[in-house]
Amino acid sequence: MIALGIEGTAHTLGVGIVTEEKVLANIFDMFKTEKGGIHPKEAAEHHAKLIKSLLKKALEEAEVSIEDIDVIAFSQGPGLGPCLRVVATAARALAIKYNKPIVGVNHCIAHVEVVKLVSDVKDPVGLYVSGGNTQVIALEGGRYRVFGETLDIGIGNALDMFAREVGLGFPGGPKIERLAKKGRKYIELPYAVKGMDLSFSGLLTEAVRKFKSGKYKIEDIAYSFQETAFAALVEVTERALAHTGKDEVVLVGGVAANNRLREMLSAMAEDRGARFYVPPYDLCRDNGAMIAYTGLLMYKAGIKFELKDTIVKQKFRTDEVEVTWT
């Protein structure tokens, strides 16, 4: 079977085509700004403008036609409303025009599920770190349970907001990582782990305050920001690993590109005798292939959507979805 997936929860528009064994195409384009963060309306306009061309490129790369597609999947949420509505509308239009079944996919779950397509990972604890989301999730009792999550802003958002405040622009994560490599002095910053949950707003506020004071090098602040935030992420992930008794850890989401976070999580997994895996970067970031693959699994398990079921869910909780396809 062949599935087409359309991703558009935030700044990235992606179109992916997969089979049950491999990725045939995974095309994306990211909305960028010189100043400020993501404006939902502008990002949605970006998606609407490019979706036709990305669909064409994906079909060409996969060497299939739209008639060859067995199921169409789209990111139903969570995400920015205007962006979600663009991809949902596109998916509905394709499903109606070509008489194809349609499936709405939870974006967070898709990040972890696609790892199983490109590895022998079976049942991991997933650390999902992106701009809008920060969660530690694992499959328990037929659902992806959230064992820990941010109580305020996602780690990616915290990095981007810090970057904007200090004049680095968007996206800020890669720029902060480069600066952090040059940092030599650790500066004390708020470390907020609350039970199994995390908070990054205090860390962000204090890092900006220290920068504006003029007393500290930006490289040292960036280094300290990463070390503090990532240590908290690793702590909560380790607790989830111990609680569930699982022996696999996966790192997914846009912030999974950060080499320091990979290093810290890998060391923790090794200490606990667990396998650690990070998928290729094009499957870490928001992408259509993960939506296509998860949609294909859902459809094969007998999950069917009527058009009335395809309404977008901006606050689509990871643990809302009953997982019947494993």
C-alpha positions as CSV (number, residue, x, y, z in Angstrom):
1,M,0.0,0.0,0.0
2,I,1.0,3.6,-0.6
3,A,0.1,6.6,1.6
4,L,0.4,10.3,1.0
5,G,0.8,12.5,4.0
6,I,0.6,16.3,4.3
7,E,2.1,18.0,7.3
8,G,1.4,21.6,8.2
9,T,1.1,22.2,12.0
10,A,3.4,25.2,12.1
11,H,6.2,26.8,10.0
12,T,6.9,23.7,7.9
13,L,4.8,22.4,5.0
14,G,5.7,18.8,4.1
15,V,4.4,16.2,1.7
16,G,5.5,12.6,2.1
17,I,4.8,9.4,0.3
18,V,5.6,6.0,1.9
19,T,4.9,2.3,1.6
20,E,4.9,0.0,4.6
21,E,8.7,-0.6,4.0
22,K,10.2,2.7,3.0
23,V,10.0,6.4,2.3
24,L,9.4,7.1,-1.4
25,A,9.5,10.9,-1.1
26,N,9.7,13.5,1.7
27,I,9.5,17.1,0.4
28,F,9.3,20.2,2.6
29,D,9.5,24.0,2.7
30,M,9.8,26.1,5.8
31,F,8.3,29.5,6.4
32,K,11.0,31.9,7.7
33,T,11.0,35.4,9.0
34,E,13.8,37.9,9.4
35,K,12.3,39.3,12.6
36,G,9.9,38.0,15.2
37,G,8.4,34.5,15.4
38,I,5.8,32.6,13.4
39,H,2.7,34.6,12.4
40,P,0.0,32.0,11.9
41,K,-1.7,33.8,9.0
42,E,1.5,34.4,7.1
43,A,2.6,30.8,7.6
44,A,-0.8,29.5,6.4
45,E,-0.4,31.7,3.3
46,H,3.0,30.2,2.7
47,H,1.5,26.7,2.9
48,A,-1.4,27.5,0.6
49,K,0.9,29.0,-2.0
50,L,3.3,26.1,-2.1
51,I,1.2,23.0,-1.4
52,K,0.4,22.3,-5.1
53,S,4.1,22.5,-6.1
54,L,5.3,20.3,-3.2
55,L,2.6,17.7,-4.0
56,K,3.8,17.6,-7.6
57,K,7.5,17.3,-6.5
58,A,6.7,14.5,-4.1
59,L,4.8,12.5,-6.7
60,E,7.6,12.9,-9.2
61,E,10.3,11.9,-6.7
62,A,8.2,8.8,-5.6
63,E,7.6,8.0,-9.3
64,V,3.9,7.4,-8.6
65,S,0.7,9.2,-9.7
66,I,-2.1,10.4,-7.4
67,E,-4.2,7.5,-8.7
68,D,-1.6,5.1,-7.2
69,I,-2.2,6.4,-3.7
70,D,-4.2,4.2,-1.4
71,V,-4.8,6.6,1.5
72,I,-4.4,10.3,2.2
73,A,-3.3,11.4,5.6
74,F,-2.9,14.9,7.1
75,S,-1.7,16.5,10.3
76,Q,-4.9,17.0,12.3
77,G,-3.2,18.7,15.2
78,P,-1.9,19.9,17.6
79,G,-0.7,23.1,15.9
80,L,-1.6,26.6,14.6
81,G,-5.2,26.8,13.5
82,P,-4.7,28.6,10.1
83,C,-1.9,26.2,9.1
84,L,-3.8,23.1,10.1
85,R,-6.8,24.3,8.1
86,V,-4.8,24.7,4.9
87,V,-3.5,21.1,5.0
88,A,-6.8,19.7,6.1
89,T,-8.6,21.4,3.2
90,A,-6.0,20.2,0.7
91,A,-6.3,16.6,2.0
92,R,-10.1,16.7,1.8
93,A,-10.0,18.1,-1.7
94,L,-7.7,15.3,-2.9
95,A,-9.7,12.7,-1.1
96,I,-13.0,13.9,-2.7
97,K,-11.5,14.5,-6.2
98,Y,-9.8,11.1,-6.5
99,N,-12.1,9.1,-4.3
100,K,-9.5,8.2,-1.7
101,P,-9.9,7.4,2.0
102,I,-8.7,10.1,4.4
103,V,-7.1,9.8,7.9
104,G,-6.3,12.6,10.4
105,V,-3.1,12.0,12.3
106,N,-1.8,13.2,15.6
107,H,1.4,15.1,14.9
108,C,3.2,14.1,18.1
109,I,2.5,10.4,17.8
110,A,3.6,10.5,14.2
111,H,7.1,11.7,15.3
112,V,7.6,8.5,17.2
113,E,5.8,6.1,14.9
114,V,7.9,6.9,11.9
115,V,11.1,5.9,13.7
116,K,9.8,2.3,13.4
117,L,9.8,2.6,9.6
118,V,13.6,3.3,9.4
119,S,14.9,1.2,12.3
120,D,14.3,-1.9,14.4
121,V,13.0,0.1,17.3
122,K,9.8,-1.5,18.6
123,D,8.5,0.1,21.8
124,P,10.5,3.1,22.9
125,V,10.3,6.0,25.3
126,G,10.2,9.0,23.1
127,L,11.6,12.4,23.9
128,Y,9.7,14.7,21.6
129,V,11.3,18.2,21.5
130,S,10.1,20.9,19.0
131,G,9.1,24.5,18.9
132,G,5.5,24.0,20.2
133,N,5.9,20.7,22.0
134,T,8.1,19.1,24.6
135,Q,6.9,15.7,25.8
136,V,8.2,12.4,27.1
137,I,5.8,9.8,25.8
138,A,5.5,6.0,25.6
139,L,2.9,3.4,24.6
140,E,1.2,2.0,27.7
141,G,-2.3,0.5,27.9
142,G,-3.2,1.2,24.2
143,R,-2.4,4.9,24.2
144,Y,0.7,7.0,24.0
145,R,0.9,8.3,27.6
146,V,2.5,11.6,28.5
147,F,4.9,10.9,31.3
148,G,6.2,14.4,31.4
149,E,5.8,17.6,29.5
150,T,6.4,21.4,29.5
151,L,4.1,23.4,31.7
152,D,4.7,26.6,29.7
153,I,6.7,26.8,26.5
154,G,8.3,24.1,24.3
155,I,12.1,23.9,24.4
156,G,12.3,24.9,20.7
157,N,10.2,27.9,21.4
158,A,12.4,28.8,24.4
159,L,15.5,28.6,22.2
160,D,13.9,30.7,19.5
161,M,12.6,33.3,21.9
162,F,16.1,33.7,23.5
163,A,17.6,34.0,20.1
164,R,15.2,36.8,19.1
165,E,15.8,38.7,22.4
166,V,19.5,38.7,21.8
167,G,19.3,39.6,18.1
168,L,20.1,36.2,16.5
169,G,16.9,35.9,14.4
170,F,14.7,32.9,13.6
171,P,15.2,29.9,13.8
172,G,17.4,30.3,16.8
173,G,18.3,26.8,17.8
174,P,21.1,26.2,15.4
175,K,22.6,29.6,16.1
176,I,22.5,29.0,19.8
177,E,24.1,25.6,19.4
178,R,27.0,27.2,17.4
179,L,27.5,29.8,20.1
180,A,27.3,27.2,22.9
181,K,30.3,25.3,21.5
182,K,32.4,28.4,22.1
183,G,31.2,28.8,25.7
184,R,33.6,28.0,28.5
185,K,32.0,29.2,31.7
186,Y,28.8,27.8,33.2
187,I,26.4,30.5,34.5
188,E,23.8,29.5,37.1
189,L,20.3,29.5,35.5
190,P,16.9,28.3,36.9
191,Y,16.6,24.5,36.7
192,A,12.9,23.7,36.8
193,V,11.8,20.1,37.0
194,K,8.5,19.8,38.7
195,G,7.7,16.1,39.4
196,M,7.8,14.7,35.9
197,D,7.1,18.0,34.2
198,L,9.3,20.9,33.1
199,S,9.3,24.7,32.8
200,F,11.5,26.8,30.6
201,S,10.0,30.3,31.1
202,G,12.1,31.1,34.1
203,L,15.2,29.9,32.4
204,L,14.5,32.0,29.4
205,T,13.8,35.2,31.4
206,E,16.9,34.9,33.5
207,A,19.1,34.1,30.4
208,V,17.8,37.3,28.7
209,R,18.3,39.3,31.9
210,K,21.9,38.2,32.1
211,F,22.5,39.0,28.5
212,K,21.1,42.5,28.9
213,S,23.2,43.1,32.0
214,G,26.3,43.2,29.8
215,K,28.2,41.2,32.4
216,Y,28.3,37.9,30.5
217,K,29.5,36.6,27.2
218,I,26.8,35.5,24.9
219,E,28.7,32.3,24.2
220,D,28.7,31.4,27.9
221,I,25.0,32.2,28.3
222,A,24.2,30.0,25.3
223,Y,26.3,27.2,26.7
224,S,24.6,27.5,30.1
225,F,21.1,27.7,28.6
226,Q,21.6,24.4,26.7
227,E,23.3,22.6,29.6
228,T,20.5,23.5,32.0
229,A,17.6,22.9,29.7
230,F,18.9,19.6,28.3
231,A,19.8,18.2,31.7
232,A,16.2,18.7,32.7
233,L,15.0,16.9,29.6
234,V,17.3,14.0,30.2
235,E,16.3,13.7,33.9
236,V,12.6,13.4,33.0
237,T,13.3,11.0,30.2
238,E,15.4,8.8,32.5
239,R,12.6,8.7,35.1
240,A,10.1,7.6,32.4
241,L,12.5,4.9,31.2
242,A,12.8,3.6,34.8
243,H,9.1,3.7,35.4
244,T,8.1,1.9,32.2
245,G,10.9,-0.6,32.2
246,K,11.4,-0.1,28.5
247,D,14.9,-0.5,27.0
248,E,14.7,1.9,24.0
249,V,14.9,5.7,23.8
250,V,14.2,7.8,20.7
251,L,14.8,11.5,20.3
252,V,12.5,13.2,17.8
253,G,11.3,16.7,16.8
254,G,13.2,19.6,15.4
255,V,15.5,20.1,18.5
256,A,16.7,16.5,18.0
257,A,19.1,18.0,15.5
258,N,21.1,19.5,18.5
259,N,24.3,17.4,18.9
260,R,24.7,18.3,22.6
261,L,21.2,17.0,23.4
262,R,21.9,13.8,21.5
263,E,25.2,13.3,23.4
264,M,23.6,13.8,26.8
265,L,20.6,11.5,26.1
266,S,22.8,8.9,24.5
267,A,25.0,8.8,27.6
268,M,22.0,8.4,29.9
269,A,20.6,5.6,27.8
270,E,24.0,3.8,27.8
271,D,24.2,4.1,31.6
272,R,20.8,2.4,31.9
273,G,21.5,-0.3,29.4
274,A,19.0,1.1,26.9
275,R,19.4,1.5,23.1
276,F,19.3,5.1,21.9
277,Y,18.2,6.1,18.4
278,V,17.8,9.3,16.5
279,P,16.2,9.1,13.0
280,P,17.7,11.0,10.0
281,Y,17.2,14.7,10.3
282,D,14.6,14.9,7.6
283,L,12.4,12.6,9.8
284,C,13.2,14.4,13.0
285,R,11.9,17.7,11.8
286,D,8.2,18.2,10.9
287,N,7.6,16.2,7.7
288,G,5.0,14.6,5.5
289,A,6.5,11.1,5.6
290,M,5.7,10.7,9.3
291,I,2.1,11.7,8.7
292,A,1.9,9.3,5.7
293,Y,3.3,6.4,7.6
294,T,1.2,6.8,10.7
295,G,-1.9,7.3,8.5
296,L,-1.1,4.1,6.7
297,L,-0.8,2.2,9.9
298,M,-4.1,3.6,11.1
299,Y,-5.9,2.8,7.9
300,K,-4.6,-0.7,7.8
301,A,-5.9,-1.2,11.3
302,G,-9.4,-0.3,10.2
303,I,-9.5,3.3,11.3
304,K,-11.7,5.2,8.9
305,F,-12.7,8.9,8.8
306,E,-15.8,10.5,7.4
307,L,-15.3,14.0,6.1
308,K,-17.0,15.3,9.2
309,D,-14.3,13.7,11.3
310,T,-11.5,15.7,9.7
311,I,-12.0,18.9,11.6
312,V,-8.7,20.2,12.9
313,K,-7.7,20.0,16.6
314,Q,-5.4,22.8,17.6
315,K,-5.0,21.2,21.1
316,F,-5.0,17.6,20.0
317,R,-3.6,15.7,23.0
318,T,-1.2,12.8,22.4
319,D,-3.0,10.6,24.9
320,E,-6.4,11.2,23.3
321,V,-5.6,8.7,20.5
322,E,-6.5,5.0,21.0
323,V,-3.6,3.1,19.4
324,T,-5.0,0.0,17.7
325,W,-2.4,-0.5,15.0
326,T,0.5,-2.1,17.0
